[in-house]
């Protein structure tokens, strides 16, 4: 059974650009959550989707957005990139959206220069 | 505000010694608490949750609502326990993918 797949694994972007990260959940999983991980702030919740609906949103500026498709795949987008957006972005999926049932992906390492 | 605090960034012990990774939380309702572990070059994974009251890989954690703590314990540390450990809290009765994580504690078990 394939795990949570995040693409790309690494990304380098320039300030002011935008970026889209992709997450393919485990087959049959209906919920996807996104987290930002940095050395200074640790793991911070970005947003959560369940059956294409955003169920929760963290305290991030509007430049951070996401969506979930009918096949449960999810994307997150960051517009007008800032140096501080450099981080590891983790996606996690769950069959039922219950805390503790989420399986994490390996993450996308975004570097903004 | 909801908050999870792990006071130690690094905990270094010798093999066979007892381990206690501290976690304190701030939450106004009835939280669900978890411990996650990340071994070197591996994905973040769930270690245990307080509602299960189970022991995983010899680790246990008891929720103390009076002290708002959820410390992770193991009586005899093994070298393979070396990893990053995160304490996390879920609100909304656990029916959410939103977790609030602590800053993490690196456990180093020396031979």
Interface residues (C-beta under 8 A of the other chain):
Chain A: X3 X31 X32 X33 X35 X42 X43 X44 X45 X48 X50 X55 X56 X58 X90 X92 X94 X97 X98 X99 X100 X102 X103 X104 X105 X106
Chain B: X32 X34 X43 X44 X45 X46 X49 X86 X90 X94 X95 X96 X97 X98 X99 X100 X101 X102 X103 X104
